Amino acid sequence: MLKNEPLFLPKGSVRAILVLILTGFICACVWYQIPVSESIIILWAGCVGWYFGGRLNEIKKENGDS
């Protein structure tokens, strides 16, 4: 069943793990008042958009929307 998925995890898990790691990194930097470069913020925002965009596509496919 999950043999075709990356790391044998359910679909979307790799995206979720990536977003959670980056979000944790950003939160830790804010907590410890470490400056975060603009490129890292842009990377994080892109990954969050990628995650939620992928979820939206999955929802549309389940509902039969175009």
mmCIF file as Biopython writes it, N, C-alpha, C and O atoms, coordinates in Angstrom:
data_model
#
loop_
_atom_site.group_PDB
_atom_site.id
_atom_site.type_symbol
_atom_site.label_atom_id
_atom_site.label_alt_id
_atom_site.label_comp_id
_atom_site.label_asym_id
_atom_site.label_entity_id
_atom_site.label_seq_id
_atom_site.pdbx_PDB_ins_code
_atom_site.Cartn_x
_atom_site.Cartn_y
_atom_site.Cartn_z
_atom_site.occupancy
_atom_site.B_iso_or_equiv
_atom_site.auth_seq_id
_atom_site.auth_asym_id
_atom_site.pdbx_PDB_model_num
ATOM 1   N N  . MET A ? 1  ? 0.830   -1.193 0.000   1.0 0.0 1  A 1 
ATOM 2   C CA . MET A ? 1  ? 0.000   0.000  0.000   1.0 0.0 1  A 1 
ATOM 3   C C  . MET A ? 1  ? 0.874   1.257  0.000   1.0 0.0 1  A 1 
ATOM 4   O O  . MET A ? 1  ? 0.698   2.118  -0.862  1.0 0.0 1  A 1 
ATOM 5   N N  . LEU A ? 2  ? 1.799   1.380  0.933   1.0 0.0 2  A 1 
ATOM 6   C CA . LEU A ? 2  ? 2.652   2.567  1.014   1.0 0.0 2  A 1 
ATOM 7   C C  . LEU A ? 2  ? 4.020   2.332  0.380   1.0 0.0 2  A 1 
ATOM 8   O O  . LEU A ? 2  ? 4.933   3.137  0.570   1.0 0.0 2  A 1 
ATOM 9   N N  . LYS A ? 3  ? 4.176   1.236  -0.376  1.0 0.0 3  A 1 
ATOM 10  C CA . LYS A ? 3  ? 5.474   0.912  -0.946  1.0 0.0 3  A 1 
ATOM 11  C C  . LYS A ? 3  ? 5.897   1.905  -2.021  1.0 0.0 3  A 1 
ATOM 12  O O  . LYS A ? 3  ? 7.092   2.065  -2.273  1.0 0.0 3  A 1 
ATOM 13  N N  . ASN A ? 4  ? 4.947   2.570  -2.653  1.0 0.0 4  A 1 
ATOM 14  C CA . ASN A ? 4  ? 5.271   3.515  -3.720  1.0 0.0 4  A 1 
ATOM 15  C C  . ASN A ? 4  ? 5.484   4.932  -3.204  1.0 0.0 4  A 1 
ATOM 16  O O  . ASN A ? 4  ? 5.848   5.815  -3.980  1.0 0.0 4  A 1 
ATOM 17  N N  . GLU A ? 5  ? 5.272   5.165  -1.941  1.0 0.0 5  A 1 
ATOM 18  C CA . GLU A ? 5  ? 5.389   6.509  -1.372  1.0 0.0 5  A 1 
ATOM 19  C C  . GLU A ? 5  ? 6.807   6.744  -0.851  1.0 0.0 5  A 1 
ATOM 20  O O  . GLU A ? 5  ? 7.490   5.797  -0.459  1.0 0.0 5  A 1 
ATOM 21  N N  . PRO A ? 6  ? 7.257   8.019  -0.846  1.0 0.0 6  A 1 
ATOM 22  C CA . PRO A ? 6  ? 8.589   8.311  -0.325  1.0 0.0 6  A 1 
ATOM 23  C C  . PRO A ? 6  ? 8.694   7.973  1.155   1.0 0.0 6  A 1 
ATOM 24  O O  . PRO A ? 6  ? 7.800   8.303  1.935   1.0 0.0 6  A 1 
ATOM 25  N N  . LEU A ? 7  ? 9.776   7.319  1.542   1.0 0.0 7  A 1 
ATOM 26  C CA . LEU A ? 7  ? 10.054  6.922  2.925   1.0 0.0 7  A 1 
ATOM 27  C C  . LEU A ? 7  ? 8.953   6.045  3.517   1.0 0.0 7  A 1 
ATOM 28  O O  . LEU A ? 7  ? 8.866   5.895  4.736   1.0 0.0 7  A 1 
ATOM 29  N N  . PHE A ? 8  ? 8.114   5.467  2.660   1.0 0.0 8  A 1 
ATOM 30  C CA . PHE A ? 8  ? 7.013   4.586  3.080   1.0 0.0 8  A 1 
ATOM 31  C C  . PHE A ? 8  ? 6.055   5.284  4.044   1.0 0.0 8  A 1 
ATOM 32  O O  . PHE A ? 8  ? 5.496   4.648  4.938   1.0 0.0 8  A 1 
ATOM 33  N N  . LEU A ? 9  ? 5.869   6.574  3.862   1.0 0.0 9  A 1 
ATOM 34  C CA . LEU A ? 9  ? 4.955   7.374  4.686   1.0 0.0 9  A 1 
ATOM 35  C C  . LEU A ? 9  ? 3.719   7.723  3.867   1.0 0.0 9  A 1 
ATOM 36  O O  . LEU A ? 9  ? 3.770   7.685  2.638   1.0 0.0 9  A 1 
ATOM 37  N N  . PRO A ? 10 ? 2.610   8.062  4.521   1.0 0.0 10 A 1 
ATOM 38  C CA . PRO A ? 10 ? 1.418   8.472  3.776   1.0 0.0 10 A 1 
ATOM 39  C C  . PRO A ? 10 ? 1.691   9.701  2.903   1.0 0.0 10 A 1 
ATOM 40  O O  . PRO A ? 10 ? 2.587   10.496 3.185   1.0 0.0 10 A 1 
ATOM 41  N N  . LYS A ? 11 ? 0.914   9.830  1.861   1.0 0.0 11 A 1 
ATOM 42  C CA . LYS A ? 11 ? 1.087   10.930 0.919   1.0 0.0 11 A 1 
ATOM 43  C C  . LYS A ? 11 ? 0.977   12.275 1.635   1.0 0.0 11 A 1 
ATOM 44  O O  . LYS A ? 11 ? 0.039   12.498 2.400   1.0 0.0 11 A 1 
ATOM 45  N N  . GLY A ? 12 ? 1.927   13.166 1.387   1.0 0.0 12 A 1 
ATOM 46  C CA . GLY A ? 12 ? 1.925   14.489 1.992   1.0 0.0 12 A 1 
ATOM 47  C C  . GLY A ? 12 ? 2.754   14.582 3.261   1.0 0.0 12 A 1 
ATOM 48  O O  . GLY A ? 12 ? 2.960   15.680 3.777   1.0 0.0 12 A 1 
ATOM 49  N N  . SER A ? 13 ? 3.232   13.462 3.775   1.0 0.0 13 A 1 
ATOM 50  C CA . SER A ? 13 ? 3.993   13.475 5.027   1.0 0.0 13 A 1 
ATOM 51  C C  . SER A ? 13 ? 5.348   14.153 4.869   1.0 0.0 13 A 1 
ATOM 52  O O  . SER A ? 13 ? 5.792   14.865 5.769   1.0 0.0 13 A 1 
ATOM 53  N N  . VAL A ? 14 ? 6.000   13.940 3.747   1.0 0.0 14 A 1 
ATOM 54  C CA . VAL A ? 14 ? 7.313   14.550 3.526   1.0 0.0 14 A 1 
ATOM 55  C C  . VAL A ? 14 ? 7.170   16.070 3.470   1.0 0.0 14 A 1 
ATOM 56  O O  . VAL A ? 14 ? 7.982   16.794 4.046   1.0 0.0 14 A 1 
ATOM 57  N N  . ARG A ? 15 ? 6.141   16.551 2.779   1.0 0.0 15 A 1 
ATOM 58  C CA . ARG A ? 15 ? 5.884   17.997 2.745   1.0 0.0 15 A 1 
ATOM 59  C C  . ARG A ? 15 ? 5.634   18.532 4.141   1.0 0.0 15 A 1 
ATOM 60  O O  . ARG A ? 15 ? 6.168   19.578 4.512   1.0 0.0 15 A 1 
ATOM 61  N N  . ALA A ? 16 ? 4.824   17.824 4.919   1.0 0.0 16 A 1 
ATOM 62  C CA . ALA A ? 16 ? 4.489   18.274 6.265   1.0 0.0 16 A 1 
ATOM 63  C C  . ALA A ? 16 ? 5.723   18.310 7.156   1.0 0.0 16 A 1 
ATOM 64  O O  . ALA A ? 16 ? 5.901   19.256 7.923   1.0 0.0 16 A 1 
ATOM 65  N N  . ILE A ? 17 ? 6.571   17.301 7.067   1.0 0.0 17 A 1 
ATOM 66  C CA . ILE A ? 17 ? 7.789   17.264 7.875   1.0 0.0 17 A 1 
ATOM 67  C C  . ILE A ? 17 ? 8.707   18.419 7.510   1.0 0.0 17 A 1 
ATOM 68  O O  . ILE A ? 17 ? 9.275   19.061 8.393   1.0 0.0 17 A 1 
ATOM 69  N N  . LEU A ? 18 ? 8.856   18.687 6.226   1.0 0.0 18 A 1 
ATOM 70  C CA . LEU A ? 18 ? 9.695   19.793 5.774   1.0 0.0 18 A 1 
ATOM 71  C C  . LEU A ? 18 ? 9.186   21.124 6.313   1.0 0.0 18 A 1 
ATOM 72  O O  . LEU A ? 18 ? 9.969   21.928 6.820   1.0 0.0 18 A 1 
ATOM 73  N N  . VAL A ? 19 ? 7.892   21.360 6.210   1.0 0.0 19 A 1 
ATOM 74  C CA . VAL A ? 19 ? 7.312   22.616 6.690   1.0 0.0 19 A 1 
ATOM 75  C C  . VAL A ? 19 ? 7.449   22.727 8.208   1.0 0.0 19 A 1 
ATOM 76  O O  . VAL A ? 19 ? 7.743   23.807 8.720   1.0 0.0 19 A 1 
ATOM 77  N N  . LEU A ? 20 ? 7.241   21.633 8.931   1.0 0.0 20 A 1 
ATOM 78  C CA . LEU A ? 20 ? 7.374   21.673 10.386  1.0 0.0 20 A 1 
ATOM 79  C C  . LEU A ? 20 ? 8.809   21.955 10.820  1.0 0.0 20 A 1 
ATOM 80  O O  . LEU A ? 20 ? 9.027   22.703 11.773  1.0 0.0 20 A 1 
ATOM 81  N N  . ILE A ? 21 ? 9.785   21.371 10.141  1.0 0.0 21 A 1 
ATOM 82  C CA . ILE A ? 21 ? 11.184  21.625 10.475  1.0 0.0 21 A 1 
ATOM 83  C C  . ILE A ? 21 ? 11.532  23.098 10.234  1.0 0.0 21 A 1 
ATOM 84  O O  . ILE A ? 21 ? 12.144  23.743 11.086  1.0 0.0 21 A 1 
ATOM 85  N N  . LEU A ? 22 ? 11.143  23.620 9.081   1.0 0.0 22 A 1 
ATOM 86  C CA . LEU A ? 22 ? 11.439  25.020 8.787   1.0 0.0 22 A 1 
ATOM 87  C C  . LEU A ? 22 ? 10.713  25.968 9.739   1.0 0.0 22 A 1 
ATOM 88  O O  . LEU A ? 22 ? 11.275  26.980 10.156  1.0 0.0 22 A 1 
ATOM 89  N N  . THR A ? 23 ? 9.473   25.647 10.081  1.0 0.0 23 A 1 
ATOM 90  C CA . THR A ? 23 ? 8.718   26.483 11.022  1.0 0.0 23 A 1 
ATOM 91  C C  . THR A ? 23 ? 9.361   26.442 12.402  1.0 0.0 23 A 1 
ATOM 92  O O  . THR A ? 23 ? 9.450   27.471 13.072  1.0 0.0 23 A 1 
ATOM 93  N N  . GLY A ? 24 ? 9.806   25.274 12.831  1.0 0.0 24 A 1 
ATOM 94  C CA . GLY A ? 24 ? 10.499  25.170 14.114  1.0 0.0 24 A 1 
ATOM 95  C C  . GLY A ? 24 ? 11.788  25.970 14.127  1.0 0.0 24 A 1 
ATOM 96  O O  . GLY A ? 24 ? 12.112  26.614 15.125  1.0 0.0 24 A 1 
ATOM 97  N N  . PHE A ? 25 ? 12.527  25.933 13.022  1.0 0.0 25 A 1 
ATOM 98  C CA . PHE A ? 25 ? 13.762  26.710 12.916  1.0 0.0 25 A 1 
ATOM 99  C C  . PHE A ? 25 ? 13.488  28.205 13.019  1.0 0.0 25 A 1 
ATOM 100 O O  . PHE A ? 25 ? 14.186  28.919 13.739  1.0 0.0 25 A 1 
ATOM 101 N N  . ILE A ? 26 ? 12.472  28.680 12.297  1.0 0.0 26 A 1 
ATOM 102 C CA . ILE A ? 26 ? 12.126  30.109 12.330  1.0 0.0 26 A 1 
ATOM 103 C C  . ILE A ? 26 ? 11.672  30.503 13.737  1.0 0.0 26 A 1 
ATOM 104 O O  . ILE A ? 26 ? 12.076  31.548 14.246  1.0 0.0 26 A 1 
ATOM 105 N N  . CYS A ? 27 ? 10.836  29.675 14.367  1.0 0.0 27 A 1 
ATOM 106 C CA . CYS A ? 27 ? 10.358  29.986 15.725  1.0 0.0 27 A 1 
ATOM 107 C C  . CYS A ? 27 ? 11.514  30.022 16.721  1.0 0.0 27 A 1 
ATOM 108 O O  . CYS A ? 27 ? 11.547  30.886 17.597  1.0 0.0 27 A 1 
ATOM 109 N N  . ALA A ? 28 ? 12.457  29.097 16.595  1.0 0.0 28 A 1 
ATOM 110 C CA . ALA A ? 28 ? 13.615  29.088 17.494  1.0 0.0 28 A 1 
ATOM 111 C C  . ALA A ? 28 ? 14.464  30.339 17.296  1.0 0.0 28 A 1 
ATOM 112 O O  . ALA A ? 28 ? 14.959  30.919 18.263  1.0 0.0 28 A 1 
ATOM 113 N N  . CYS A ? 29 ? 14.630  30.753 16.046  1.0 0.0 29 A 1 
ATOM 114 C CA . CYS A ? 29 ? 15.396  31.980 15.781  1.0 0.0 29 A 1 
ATOM 115 C C  . CYS A ? 29 ? 14.703  33.191 16.373  1.0 0.0 29 A 1 
ATOM 116 O O  . CYS A ? 29 ? 15.367  34.064 16.932  1.0 0.0 29 A 1 
ATOM 117 N N  . VAL A ? 30 ? 13.402  33.265 16.268  1.0 0.0 30 A 1 
ATOM 118 C CA . VAL A ? 30 ? 12.662  34.391 16.847  1.0 0.0 30 A 1 
ATOM 119 C C  . VAL A ? 30 ? 12.757  34.342 18.372  1.0 0.0 30 A 1 
ATOM 120 O O  . VAL A ? 30 ? 12.958  35.371 19.017  1.0 0.0 30 A 1 
ATOM 121 N N  . TRP A ? 31 ? 12.612  33.146 18.946  1.0 0.0 31 A 1 
ATOM 122 C CA . TRP A ? 31 ? 12.650  32.994 20.403  1.0 0.0 31 A 1 
ATOM 123 C C  . TRP A ? 31 ? 14.002  33.446 20.973  1.0 0.0 31 A 1 
ATOM 124 O O  . TRP A ? 31 ? 14.054  34.156 21.977  1.0 0.0 31 A 1 
ATOM 125 N N  . TYR A ? 32 ? 15.096  33.023 20.319  1.0 0.0 32 A 1 
ATOM 126 C CA . TYR A ? 32 ? 16.433  33.360 20.799  1.0 0.0 32 A 1 
ATOM 127 C C  . TYR A ? 32 ? 16.970  34.653 20.192  1.0 0.0 32 A 1 
ATOM 128 O O  . TYR A ? 32 ? 18.145  34.976 20.366  1.0 0.0 32 A 1 
ATOM 129 N N  . GLN A ? 33 ? 16.137  35.380 19.495  1.0 0.0 33 A 1 
ATOM 130 C CA . GLN A ? 33 ? 16.458  36.678 18.893  1.0 0.0 33 A 1 
ATOM 131 C C  . GLN A ? 33 ? 17.672  36.594 17.971  1.0 0.0 33 A 1 
ATOM 132 O O  . GLN A ? 33 ? 18.547  37.459 17.989  1.0 0.0 33 A 1 
ATOM 133 N N  . ILE A ? 34 ? 17.702  35.536 17.168  1.0 0.0 34 A 1 
ATOM 134 C CA . ILE A ? 34 ? 18.740  35.365 16.158  1.0 0.0 34 A 1 
ATOM 135 C C  . ILE A ? 34 ? 18.196  35.940 14.857  1.0 0.0 34 A 1 
ATOM 136 O O  . ILE A ? 34 ? 17.104  35.566 14.429  1.0 0.0 34 A 1 
ATOM 137 N N  . PRO A ? 35 ? 18.939  36.843 14.220  1.0 0.0 35 A 1 
ATOM 138 C CA . PRO A ? 35 ? 18.435  37.399 12.959  1.0 0.0 35 A 1 
ATOM 139 C C  . PRO A ? 35 ? 18.299  36.319 11.881  1.0 0.0 35 A 1 
ATOM 140 O O  . PRO A ? 35 ? 19.173  35.467 11.721  1.0 0.0 35 A 1 
ATOM 141 N N  . VAL A ? 36 ? 17.200  36.375 11.157  1.0 0.0 36 A 1 
ATOM 142 C CA . VAL A ? 36 ? 16.922  35.417 10.089  1.0 0.0 36 A 1 
ATOM 143 C C  . VAL A ? 36 ? 16.991  36.169 8.770   1.0 0.0 36 A 1 
ATOM 144 O O  . VAL A ? 36 ? 16.354  37.209 8.603   1.0 0.0 36 A 1 
ATOM 145 N N  . SER A ? 37 ? 17.773  35.632 7.827   1.0 0.0 37 A 1 
ATOM 146 C CA . SER A ? 37 ? 17.914  36.331 6.547   1.0 0.0 37 A 1 
ATOM 147 C C  . SER A ? 37 ? 16.605  36.278 5.756   1.0 0.0 37 A 1 
ATOM 148 O O  . SER A ? 37 ? 15.765  35.400 5.956   1.0 0.0 37 A 1 
ATOM 149 N N  . GLU A ? 38 ? 16.469  37.215 4.882   1.0 0.0 38 A 1 
ATOM 150 C CA . GLU A ? 38 ? 15.264  37.320 4.066   1.0 0.0 38 A 1 
ATOM 151 C C  . GLU A ? 38 ? 15.092  36.105 3.168   1.0 0.0 38 A 1 
ATOM 152 O O  . GLU A ? 38 ? 13.965  35.685 2.904   1.0 0.0 38 A 1 
ATOM 153 N N  . SER A ? 39 ? 16.186  35.541 2.700   1.0 0.0 39 A 1 
ATOM 154 C CA . SER A ? 39 ? 16.089  34.376 1.816   1.0 0.0 39 A 1 
ATOM 155 C C  . SER A ? 39 ? 15.513  33.164 2.557   1.0 0.0 39 A 1 
ATOM 156 O O  . SER A ? 39 ? 14.803  32.360 1.953   1.0 0.0 39 A 1 
ATOM 157 N N  . ILE A ? 40 ? 15.802  33.022 3.840   1.0 0.0 40 A 1 
ATOM 158 C CA . ILE A ? 40 ? 15.240  31.916 4.613   1.0 0.0 40 A 1 
ATOM 159 C C  . ILE A ? 40 ? 13.741  32.122 4.811   1.0 0.0 40 A 1 
ATOM 160 O O  . ILE A ? 40 ? 12.972  31.162 4.749   1.0 0.0 40 A 1 
ATOM 161 N N  . ILE A ? 41 ? 13.321  33.355 5.047   1.0 0.0 41 A 1 
ATOM 162 C CA . ILE A ? 41 ? 11.895  33.655 5.185   1.0 0.0 41 A 1 
ATOM 163 C C  . ILE A ? 41 ? 11.164  33.358 3.873   1.0 0.0 41 A 1 
ATOM 164 O O  . ILE A ? 41 ? 10.064  32.807 3.883   1.0 0.0 41 A 1 
ATOM 165 N N  . ILE A ? 42 ? 11.774  33.720 2.757   1.0 0.0 42 A 1 
ATOM 166 C CA . ILE A ? 42 ? 11.169  33.447 1.448   1.0 0.0 42 A 1 
ATOM 167 C C  . ILE A ? 42 ? 11.089  31.944 1.206   1.0 0.0 42 A 1 
ATOM 168 O O  . ILE A ? 42 ? 10.083  31.453 0.695   1.0 0.0 42 A 1 
ATOM 169 N N  . LEU A ? 43 ? 12.135  31.213 1.567   1.0 0.0 43 A 1 
ATOM 170 C CA . LEU A ? 43 ? 12.124  29.755 1.444   1.0 0.0 43 A 1 
ATOM 171 C C  . LEU A ? 43 ? 11.009  29.150 2.287   1.0 0.0 43 A 1 
ATOM 172 O O  . LEU A ? 43 ? 10.286  28.270 1.819   1.0 0.0 43 A 1 
ATOM 173 N N  . TRP A ? 44 ? 10.865  29.608 3.513   1.0 0.0 44 A 1 
ATOM 174 C CA . TRP A ? 44 ? 9.812   29.117 4.405   1.0 0.0 44 A 1 
ATOM 175 C C  . TRP A ? 44 ? 8.425   29.413 3.830   1.0 0.0 44 A 1 
ATOM 176 O O  . TRP A ? 44 ? 7.557   28.540 3.813   1.0 0.0 44 A 1 
ATOM 177 N N  . ALA A ? 45 ? 8.223   30.639 3.363   1.0 0.0 45 A 1 
ATOM 178 C CA . ALA A ? 45 ? 6.918   31.008 2.801   1.0 0.0 45 A 1 
ATOM 179 C C  . ALA A ? 45 ? 6.599   30.165 1.565   1.0 0.0 45 A 1 
ATOM 180 O O  . ALA A ? 45 ? 5.452   29.765 1.364   1.0 0.0 45 A 1 
ATOM 181 N N  . GLY A ? 46 ? 7.607   29.897 0.745   1.0 0.0 46 A 1 
ATOM 182 C CA . GLY A ? 46 ? 7.394   29.044 -0.422  1.0 0.0 46 A 1 
ATOM 183 C C  . GLY A ? 46 ? 7.017   27.631 -0.039  1.0 0.0 46 A 1 
ATOM 184 O O  . GLY A ? 46 ? 6.145   27.029 -0.666  1.0 0.0 46 A 1 
ATOM 185 N N  . CYS A ? 47 ? 7.666   27.087 0.992   1.0 0.0 47 A 1 
ATOM 186 C CA . CYS A ? 47 ? 7.350   25.729 1.445   1.0 0.0 47 A 1 
ATOM 187 C C  . CYS A ? 47 ? 5.955   25.653 2.045   1.0 0.0 47 A 1 
ATOM 188 O O  . CYS A ? 47 ? 5.248   24.667 1.837   1.0 0.0 47 A 1 
ATOM 189 N N  . VAL A ? 48 ? 5.551   26.675 2.783   1.0 0.0 48 A 1 
ATOM 190 C CA . VAL A ? 48 ? 4.194   26.692 3.343   1.0 0.0 48 A 1 
ATOM 191 C C  . VAL A ? 48 ? 3.173   26.749 2.209   1.0 0.0 48 A 1 
ATOM 192 O O  . VAL A ? 48 ? 2.172   26.033 2.243   1.0 0.0 48 A 1 
ATOM 193 N N  . GLY A ? 49 ? 3.414   27.590 1.209   1.0 0.0 49 A 1 
ATOM 194 C CA . GLY A ? 49 ? 2.529   27.667 0.054   1.0 0.0 49 A 1 
ATOM 195 C C  . GLY A ? 49 ? 2.490   26.364 -0.717  1.0 0.0 49 A 1 
ATOM 196 O O  . GLY A ? 49 ? 1.429   25.953 -1.188  1.0 0.0 49 A 1 
ATOM 197 N N  . TRP A ? 50 ? 3.641   25.706 -0.852  1.0 0.0 50 A 1 
ATOM 198 C CA . TRP A ? 50 ? 3.736   24.415 -1.542  1.0 0.0 50 A 1 
ATOM 199 C C  . TRP A ? 50 ? 2.921   23.367 -0.793  1.0 0.0 50 A 1 
ATOM 200 O O  . TRP A ? 50 ? 2.214   22.568 -1.408  1.0 0.0 50 A 1 
ATOM 201 N N  . TYR A ? 51 ? 3.019   23.371 0.531   1.0 0.0 51 A 1 
ATOM 202 C CA . TYR A ? 51 ? 2.282   22.391 1.335   1.0 0.0 51 A 1 
ATOM 203 C C  . TYR A ? 51 ? 0.779   22.590 1.182   1.0 0.0 51 A 1 
ATOM 204 O O  . TYR A ? 51 ? 0.055   21.648 0.860   1.0 0.0 51 A 1 
ATOM 205 N N  . PHE A ? 52 ? 0.306   23.821 1.415   1.0 0.0 52 A 1 
ATOM 206 C CA . PHE A ? 52 ? -1.131  24.058 1.355   1.0 0.0 52 A 1 
ATOM 207 C C  . PHE A ? 52 ? -1.662  23.985 -0.077  1.0 0.0 52 A 1 
ATOM 208 O O  . PHE A ? 52 ? -2.818  23.615 -0.282  1.0 0.0 52 A 1 
ATOM 209 N N  . GLY A ? 53 ? -0.848  24.325 -1.062  1.0 0.0 53 A 1 
ATOM 210 C CA . GLY A ? 53 ? -1.252  24.171 -2.457  1.0 0.0 53 A 1 
ATOM 211 C C  . GLY A ? 53 ? -1.424  22.706 -2.823  1.0 0.0 53 A 1 
ATOM 212 O O  . GLY A ? 53 ? -2.362  22.344 -3.534  1.0 0.0 53 A 1 
ATOM 213 N N  . GLY A ? 54 ? -0.523  21.868 -2.339  1.0 0.0 54 A 1 
ATOM 214 C CA . GLY A ? 54 ? -0.642  20.426 -2.575  1.0 0.0 54 A 1 
ATOM 215 C C  . GLY A ? 54 ? -1.874  19.850 -1.899  1.0 0.0 54 A 1 
ATOM 216 O O  . GLY A ? 54 ? -2.555  18.994 -2.464  1.0 0.0 54 A 1 
ATOM 217 N N  . ARG A ? 55 ? -2.160  20.315 -0.697  1.0 0.0 55 A 1 
ATOM 218 C CA . ARG A ? 55 ? -3.360  19.853 0.012   1.0 0.0 55 A 1 
ATOM 219 C C  . ARG A ? 55 ? -4.611  20.282 -0.743  1.0 0.0 55 A 1 
ATOM 220 O O  . ARG A ? 55 ? -5.570  19.515 -0.828  1.0 0.0 55 A 1 
ATOM 221 N N  . LEU A ? 56 ? -4.620  21.480 -1.286  1.0 0.0 56 A 1 
ATOM 222 C CA . LEU A ? 56 ? -5.769  21.967 -2.024  1.0 0.0 56 A 1 
ATOM 223 C C  . LEU A ? 56 ? -6.013  21.116 -3.265  1.0 0.0 56 A 1 
ATOM 224 O O  . LEU A ? 56 ? -7.157  20.795 -3.585  1.0 0.0 56 A 1 
ATOM 225 N N  . ASN A ? 57 ? -4.931  20.748 -3.970  1.0 0.0 57 A 1 
ATOM 226 C CA . ASN A ? 57 ? -5.075  19.882 -5.140  1.0 0.0 57 A 1 
ATOM 227 C C  . ASN A ? 57 ? -5.649  18.525 -4.767  1.0 0.0 57 A 1 
ATOM 228 O O  . ASN A ? 57 ? -6.491  17.987 -5.486  1.0 0.0 57 A 1 
ATOM 229 N N  . GLU A ? 58 ? -5.200  17.967 -3.646  1.0 0.0 58 A 1 
ATOM 230 C CA . GLU A ? 58 ? -5.724  16.675 -3.197  1.0 0.0 58 A 1 
ATOM 231 C C  . GLU A ? 58 ? -7.207  16.775 -2.874  1.0 0.0 58 A 1 
ATOM 232 O O  . GLU A ? 58 ? -7.975  15.872 -3.205  1.0 0.0 58 A 1 
ATOM 233 N N  . ILE A ? 59 ? -7.612  17.848 -2.239  1.0 0.0 59 A 1 
ATOM 234 C CA . ILE A ? 59 ? -9.021  18.046 -1.882  1.0 0.0 59 A 1 
ATOM 235 C C  . ILE A ? 59 ? -9.874  18.192 -3.143  1.0 0.0 59 A 1 
ATOM 236 O O  . ILE A ? 59 ? -10.968 17.636 -3.235  1.0 0.0 59 A 1 
ATOM 237 N N  . LYS A ? 60 ? -9.350  18.956 -4.119  1.0 0.0 60 A 1 
ATOM 238 C CA . LYS A ? 60 ? -10.088 19.130 -5.374  1.0 0.0 60 A 1 
ATOM 239 C C  . LYS A ? 60 ? -10.255 17.797 -6.109  1.0 0.0 60 A 1 
ATOM 240 O O  . LYS A ? 60 ? -11.319 17.536 -6.671  1.0 0.0 60 A 1 
ATOM 241 N N  . LYS A ? 61 ? -9.233  16.964 -6.112  1.0 0.0 61 A 1 
ATOM 242 C CA . LYS A ? 61 ? -9.322  15.663 -6.778  1.0 0.0 61 A 1 
ATOM 243 C C  . LYS A ? 61 ? -10.330 14.762 -6.090  1.0 0.0 61 A 1 
ATOM 244 O O  . LYS A ? 61 ? -11.056 14.020 -6.751  1.0 0.0 61 A 1 
ATOM 245 N N  . GLU A ? 62 ? -10.379 14.823 -4.759  1.0 0.0 62 A 1 
ATOM 246 C CA . GLU A ? 62 ? -11.343 14.004 -4.024  1.0 0.0 62 A 1 
ATOM 247 C C  . GLU A ? 62 ? -12.780 14.430 -4.306  1.0 0.0 62 A 1 
ATOM 248 O O  . GLU A ? 62 ? -13.681 13.596 -4.389  1.0 0.0 62 A 1 
ATOM 249 N N  . ASN A ? 63 ? -12.984 15.745 -4.453  1.0 0.0 63 A 1 
ATOM 250 C CA . ASN A ? 63 ? -14.336 16.262 -4.676  1.0 0.0 63 A 1 
ATOM 251 C C  . ASN A ? 63 ? -14.728 16.250 -6.148  1.0 0.0 63 A 1 
ATOM 252 O O  . ASN A ? 63 ? -15.892 16.487 -6.472  1.0 0.0 63 A 1 
ATOM 253 N N  . GLY A ? 64 ? -13.795 15.983 -7.038  1.0 0.0 64 A 1 
ATOM 254 C CA . GLY A ? 64 ? -14.102 15.972 -8.474  1.0 0.0 64 A 1 
ATOM 255 C C  . GLY A ? 64 ? -14.176 17.354 -9.082  1.0 0.0 64 A 1 
ATOM 256 O O  . GLY A ? 64 ? -14.676 17.511 -10.196 1.0 0.0 64 A 1 
ATOM 257 N N  . ASP A ? 65 ? -13.684 18.374 -8.366  1.0 0.0 65 A 1 
ATOM 258 C CA . ASP A ? 65 ? -13.652 19.728 -8.913  1.0 0.0 65 A 1 
ATOM 259 C C  . ASP A ? 65 ? -12.517 19.848 -9.919  1.0 0.0 65 A 1 
ATOM 260 O O  . ASP A ? 65 ? -11.572 19.060 -9.909  1.0 0.0 65 A 1 
ATOM 261 N N  . SER A ? 66 ? -12.629 20.856 -10.792 1.0 0.0 66 A 1 
ATOM 262 C CA . SER A ? 66 ? -11.569 21.053 -11.771 1.0 0.0 66 A 1 
ATOM 263 C C  . SER A ? 66 ? -10.641 22.157 -11.399 1.0 0.0 66 A 1 
ATOM 264 O O  . SER A ? 66 ? -9.694  22.440 -12.132 1.0 0.0 66 A 1 
#
